[in-house]
Amino acid sequence: MILEVTILDVKPSLTAEFEVAFKTASSIISSMPGYISHELQRCIENKNRYILLVRWQSLEAHTMGFRQSPEYEKWSALLHHFYDPFPIVEHYEVI
């Protein structure tokens, strides 16, 4: 299992709209092969910052299975215009 970690800085005037769009996008990612679970949390100190944690069965399930799928295009269309700057995605493994 790997953990995808992404800090999302959403344009301040769009946080409510982002949260609605994310609910729709959640059904996309959760339908992907190799997906285990995900959670989105909002920062207390910085109200337009979120952390997205996604658990995948393997790195390839995320980088090849999801990122190279038509579903990723839908995910991107729903969410990517909310970010400033565009987020960096990192992957972690249990020690």
Secondary structure, DSSP 8 states (H G I E B T S, - for coil): -EEEEEEEEB-GGGHHHHHHHHHHHHHHHTTSTTEEEEEEEE-SSSTTEEEEEEEESSHHIIIIIITTSHHHHHHHHHHGGGBSS---EEEEE--
